[in-house]
Amino acid sequence: MKRSTLFAALLITGTVSAGAEAVIWPWKDKTPPDPALTTLTSVESVTVAVNKTNPPTVSITVHATAPTPNFTELQLSPRIGDPKDQIFSFDAKGRPPQDMTIQVLSPVEIAVEYTDAPMESLGIIEVYGLDNCKAFSVKENT
């Protein structure tokens, strides 16, 4: 298999999207975090878009790297912080494969659309991996 084909296959299999259904803003969701999920190796990029729908939504897209292929249940897990500081932090997480897998860094994408976010308080979205953190300023769109 050619490298570009392999990369595309890994990227496609490692993509998670909330699709047309938006999920509730994590700080308002009372579901406990899944302890079996592990933090991804690194975060390559973060983009955020405020959708002026009714009700408005926030779309967050994260390009990250998993430590092995076949990570599933990719998601953004909220970090506890002070929402008044206008910084909302997440950990990029996923469920590692159960079988023996070769240790090959694999690109993944997490795309989630949230409802019920505090639109007036959105300043910076931070996403953490094991090795780094990337941030996106909602107000400056960078």
C-alpha positions as a Markdown table, in Angstrom:
| # | Residue | x | y | z |
|---|---|---|---|---|
| 1 | Met | 0.0 | 0.0 | 0.0 |
| 2 | Lys | 1.4 | 3.4 | -0.9 |
| 3 | Arg | 2.2 | 5.8 | 2.0 |
| 4 | Ser | -0.4 | 8.4 | 0.8 |
| 5 | Thr | -3.1 | 5.7 | 0.5 |
| 6 | Leu | -2.2 | 4.4 | 4.0 |
| 7 | Phe | -2.2 | 7.9 | 5.5 |
| 8 | Ala | -5.6 | 8.6 | 3.9 |
| 9 | Ala | -7.0 | 5.2 | 5.2 |
| 10 | Leu | -5.7 | 6.0 | 8.7 |
| 11 | Leu | -7.1 | 9.5 | 8.6 |
| 12 | Ile | -10.5 | 8.3 | 7.4 |
| 13 | Thr | -10.7 | 5.5 | 10.1 |
| 14 | Gly | -9.5 | 7.9 | 12.8 |
| 15 | Thr | -12.1 | 10.6 | 12.1 |
| 16 | Val | -15.0 | 11.2 | 14.5 |
| 17 | Ser | -17.7 | 13.7 | 13.8 |
| 18 | Ala | -20.8 | 14.6 | 15.7 |
| 19 | Gly | -22.4 | 15.0 | 12.3 |
| 20 | Ala | -25.7 | 16.9 | 12.2 |
| 21 | Glu | -26.5 | 16.2 | 15.8 |
| 22 | Ala | -25.0 | 18.7 | 18.2 |
| 23 | Val | -24.1 | 17.5 | 21.8 |
| 24 | Ile | -24.6 | 19.5 | 25.0 |
| 25 | Trp | -21.8 | 21.7 | 26.2 |
| 26 | Pro | -19.6 | 19.5 | 28.4 |
| 27 | Trp | -19.7 | 21.7 | 31.5 |
| 28 | Lys | -23.5 | 21.4 | 31.5 |
| 29 | Asp | -23.5 | 17.7 | 30.8 |
| 30 | Lys | -23.5 | 15.6 | 34.1 |
| 31 | Thr | -22.3 | 12.4 | 32.5 |
| 32 | Pro | -19.1 | 11.2 | 34.3 |
| 33 | Pro | -15.9 | 10.8 | 32.1 |
| 34 | Asp | -15.0 | 7.4 | 30.9 |
| 35 | Pro | -11.9 | 6.3 | 32.8 |
| 36 | Ala | -10.9 | 3.9 | 30.0 |
| 37 | Leu | -10.1 | 6.7 | 27.6 |
| 38 | Thr | -6.5 | 7.8 | 27.3 |
| 39 | Thr | -5.1 | 11.2 | 26.2 |
| 40 | Leu | -3.8 | 11.3 | 22.7 |
| 41 | Thr | -0.1 | 11.9 | 22.0 |
| 42 | Ser | -0.2 | 15.4 | 20.6 |
| 43 | Val | -2.5 | 18.1 | 19.2 |
| 44 | Glu | -1.6 | 19.4 | 15.8 |
| 45 | Ser | -4.3 | 22.1 | 15.3 |
| 46 | Val | -7.5 | 23.4 | 16.7 |
| 47 | Thr | -10.2 | 25.4 | 14.9 |
| 48 | Val | -13.4 | 26.8 | 16.4 |
| 49 | Ala | -16.5 | 28.2 | 14.6 |
| 50 | Val | -19.5 | 29.9 | 16.2 |
| 51 | Asn | -22.6 | 28.9 | 14.1 |
| 52 | Lys | -25.3 | 31.6 | 14.2 |
| 53 | Thr | -28.1 | 29.0 | 14.0 |
| 54 | Asn | -31.1 | 29.0 | 16.3 |
| 55 | Pro | -30.0 | 28.0 | 18.8 |
| 56 | Pro | -26.4 | 29.0 | 18.2 |
| 57 | Thr | -23.8 | 26.2 | 18.3 |
| 58 | Val | -20.0 | 26.0 | 18.6 |
| 59 | Ser | -18.0 | 23.6 | 16.3 |
| 60 | Ile | -14.6 | 22.5 | 17.4 |
| 61 | Thr | -12.3 | 20.5 | 15.1 |
| 62 | Val | -9.0 | 19.0 | 16.4 |
| 63 | His | -6.3 | 17.4 | 14.4 |
| 64 | Ala | -4.3 | 15.2 | 16.7 |
| 65 | Thr | -1.9 | 12.2 | 16.8 |
| 66 | Ala | -2.8 | 8.9 | 18.5 |
| 67 | Pro | 0.0 | 6.6 | 19.7 |
| 68 | Thr | -1.3 | 3.7 | 17.7 |
| 69 | Pro | -3.7 | 3.1 | 14.9 |
| 70 | Asn | -7.4 | 2.1 | 15.6 |
| 71 | Phe | -8.2 | 4.4 | 18.4 |
| 72 | Thr | -12.0 | 4.7 | 18.8 |
| 73 | Glu | -14.4 | 6.9 | 20.7 |
| 74 | Leu | -12.4 | 10.0 | 20.0 |
| 75 | Gln | -13.7 | 12.9 | 22.1 |
| 76 | Leu | -12.9 | 16.2 | 23.8 |
| 77 | Ser | -13.0 | 15.7 | 27.6 |
| 78 | Pro | -13.4 | 19.0 | 29.6 |
| 79 | Arg | -10.8 | 20.1 | 32.1 |
| 80 | Ile | -12.0 | 21.7 | 35.3 |
| 81 | Gly | -11.3 | 25.4 | 35.4 |
| 82 | Asp | -12.9 | 28.8 | 36.1 |
| 83 | Pro | -15.4 | 29.5 | 33.3 |
| 84 | Lys | -15.3 | 33.2 | 34.2 |
| 85 | Asp | -11.7 | 33.4 | 32.8 |
| 86 | Gln | -13.2 | 32.8 | 29.3 |
| 87 | Ile | -10.7 | 29.9 | 28.8 |
| 88 | Phe | -12.3 | 26.5 | 28.2 |
| 89 | Ser | -9.8 | 23.6 | 28.2 |
| 90 | Phe | -10.2 | 20.0 | 26.9 |
| 91 | Asp | -8.1 | 16.9 | 26.7 |
| 92 | Ala | -8.1 | 15.1 | 23.4 |
| 93 | Lys | -8.9 | 11.5 | 24.3 |
| 94 | Gly | -9.8 | 8.1 | 22.8 |
| 95 | Arg | -10.1 | 4.5 | 23.5 |
| 96 | Pro | -7.0 | 2.5 | 22.6 |
| 97 | Pro | -7.3 | -0.7 | 20.7 |
| 98 | Gln | -7.8 | -3.9 | 22.8 |
| 99 | Asp | -5.5 | -6.1 | 20.7 |
| 100 | Met | -1.7 | -5.9 | 20.3 |
| 101 | Thr | -1.0 | -3.0 | 17.9 |
| 102 | Ile | 2.2 | -1.7 | 16.5 |
| 103 | Gln | 3.3 | 1.6 | 18.0 |
| 104 | Val | 2.9 | 3.9 | 15.0 |
| 105 | Leu | 1.8 | 7.5 | 15.5 |
| 106 | Ser | -1.5 | 7.9 | 13.6 |
| 107 | Pro | -3.3 | 11.1 | 12.7 |
| 108 | Val | -6.9 | 11.5 | 13.9 |
| 109 | Glu | -9.6 | 14.1 | 13.8 |
| 110 | Ile | -12.2 | 15.0 | 16.3 |
| 111 | Ala | -15.0 | 17.2 | 15.1 |
| 112 | Val | -17.8 | 18.1 | 17.6 |
| 113 | Glu | -20.7 | 20.6 | 17.5 |
| 114 | Tyr | -21.9 | 21.8 | 20.9 |
| 115 | Thr | -25.2 | 23.4 | 21.9 |
| 116 | Asp | -25.9 | 25.4 | 25.0 |
| 117 | Ala | -22.4 | 26.9 | 25.2 |
| 118 | Pro | -21.9 | 30.2 | 27.0 |
| 119 | Met | -21.4 | 32.2 | 23.7 |
| 120 | Glu | -20.7 | 35.5 | 25.5 |
| 121 | Ser | -18.0 | 33.9 | 27.6 |
| 122 | Leu | -16.1 | 32.0 | 24.8 |
| 123 | Gly | -12.6 | 33.5 | 24.7 |
| 124 | Ile | -10.1 | 30.8 | 24.2 |
| 125 | Ile | -10.5 | 27.1 | 23.5 |
| 126 | Glu | -7.4 | 25.0 | 24.6 |
| 127 | Val | -6.9 | 21.3 | 23.7 |
| 128 | Tyr | -4.2 | 19.2 | 25.4 |
| 129 | Gly | -2.4 | 16.1 | 24.3 |
| 130 | Leu | 0.3 | 14.3 | 26.3 |
| 131 | Asp | 3.1 | 16.3 | 24.6 |
| 132 | Asn | 1.6 | 19.7 | 24.0 |
| 133 | Cys | -1.4 | 22.1 | 23.9 |
| 134 | Lys | -2.9 | 24.1 | 21.1 |
| 135 | Ala | -5.3 | 27.0 | 21.6 |
| 136 | Phe | -7.7 | 28.9 | 19.5 |
| 137 | Ser | -8.9 | 32.5 | 20.2 |
| 138 | Val | -12.6 | 32.6 | 19.4 |
| 139 | Lys | -12.7 | 36.4 | 19.6 |
| 140 | Glu | -9.7 | 36.9 | 17.2 |
| 141 | Asn | -10.6 | 33.8 | 15.1 |
| 142 | Thr | -7.0 | 32.5 | 15.2 |
